[in-house]
Amino acid sequence: MNKKNLLWSLLTILFASIFSVSFVSCGDDDDNNSNESTITENDPEGTIIMNLVNNDDDIVIDEEWPYMHVGMTPQNNIDTWYYNAQIVSLGKVKGLSAIMKIPESGWAERCAATPGFGYIIRQSKVSAYDARRTDGYKYCRVYLVDFIKSTSGGIMGATIKYQLWNPEQ
């Protein structure tokens, strides 16, 4: 009988251990990550999330004339793709809603993609009748959430949040 009691005691301990382990859950590794890849209440209305792949391909972010494009190069630069579009890096910002004013300098056709940085893309509204005349710019503010990593650990793209934007509003 002692062997039977010992066996039941060991089985009870084993089942209790397995049962208690089954109720333990793992926490999210990104609990403290401020660069969330979802729309949050801090993001302005009209925010869109997009994944860019660094393969020299572009995406259209505004289909109204003049069309606004953005892409990512294999060198991990954000590119505006067209002659009358420019981008400026604003450095580290706390999200899309923190991008509030237009800088006067620093505009280029492309710039380095850096997680946590804010960018503004401007597209010249070139006149359909005279390419030398512009009717101002339309704007898009962009926040680079994070890089997309390949299974081998290299960068294969980036997740961005963006919003077509009228800075006067």
N, C-alpha and C positions, 0 to 999 in steps of 0.2 A: 503494500500500500504506500509506503514511503516513496517508492519510485514513481507511482502514479501521481501522487500529490506534487512531487518535484516537477514532473512533466507538465502538469496543469499549471503550476506556478510559472514555469518558464514560458509556456505558451501564452499565458495571460500577460506577462511582461512584454513579450514579443508583439502581441496584438495591440496592446496599449501604446507601445512605442510607434508602431506603424500608424495607428489611428490618430495619435497626437501630431505626427509629422504631416499627415494629410491636411490638417487645418492650418498649417503655417503657409503664408503666402509671401511671395517675393515682392518687394517694393519696386517702383519704377526707377530705373537708373537716372532718368532725366528729371527728377522731381524739382531740382533747383535750376533747371535750364531756362534762362530768360529768353532764348531764341526759339520760341515755339513755332512749329510749322503749321499751325491752324489759325483761323481767324479768331481774334480775341476781342473783348469789349473795348480794349484800347485802340484797336484798328479803326480807322475812319470808315464810314459807310462807302460802299463801292470797292472795297479792297478785294483784290484777286490774288490767289496763290498760283504760282506757275513753277514748273521745273524746267530749267535750261540744261541742255546737254552741250558739253564743250566740243562740238564737232563742226564749227563754222556754219551751223545752220541757224536761221533766225526765225522768230515768231512775230506775228503781227499783234501788237497790243492795242492798236486803234485802227479800225477799218474805215474811218472817215478821212477824206482827203484833207491834208496830205497824210498818207499812211505813216504810222509810227511802228518801227520794228526794233527789236532788241534780240541779242544773241550772245553766245559765249564762245570765245576762240579756244583752240587746243592749248594755248598758253595761259588759260584761265583769266582772260580779260573780258569785260563786258563791252560789247560793240553795238553801235547804233546803226550800222550798215549803210546808211545813205548820206549823200553829200550835204544835204541841208538839215541834218540831225546832229546833235552834240550831247555829250554827257559830262557831268561834273560829279566828282566824289566829294561828299560832305564829311567824311571821316566817320568815327564811331557815333552812332545815335541810339536812342532807346526805343526805336521802332518807327513805323511809317508815319504816325501822327506827330513825331518830333521834327519832321521835315516841314519847315514852315516858311522859309524865305529863300529867295533866289540869289545866289552869289553873282557878283559882277565879273569874276575872272575864274580861270581854271578849266574852261570848257575845252573838250577834245572829242575826237571820234570814238575813242575807246579809253578805258582805264582798268586798273587791276580790280579783280573781283575779290572782296574781302568780307568774310562773315561779320555781321554786326554793323556794317557800314551802310550809310544812306547815300542815295544818288538821285540826281534829277536829270531827266532826259528832256531836251527841248527840240521841237520840230518846227522849222521855219515854215510859215504859211506863205509860200512863194506864190506870187500872182500867176494865174493861168495865162495872162496876156503879156506879162513882162517879167522874165526870170530874174531881172536885176532888182525888182521891187518886192518887198516883203510886207505882209500885213500883220506882222508880229509873230508870236510863237504860241504853240500849244505845249503843255507840259505834262509830264508823268513823274510822279515821285516813286522811288524804288527802294526797298529795304532788302538786303541780302541776308536771309535767315541763316543758311548754313550750306556747306558743300555737300554734294551727294558723292559718297565714296563707292568705288567698285569693290568687288569681292576680293581683289588683290590689294586693296588699301589705297589705291590711287584716286585722284579726283576725277570724276566723270561728268560733273555738272554742278549746278547750284539750285537751291530752292529760293525763290524770290517772292516778295509781296509787292504789289504795285497798285497804283490808283491814278487814273487820269485826273488831272488836277488843275484848277484855276486858282492861282496864288492870290488873286484879288478878293476871293471870297472869304 
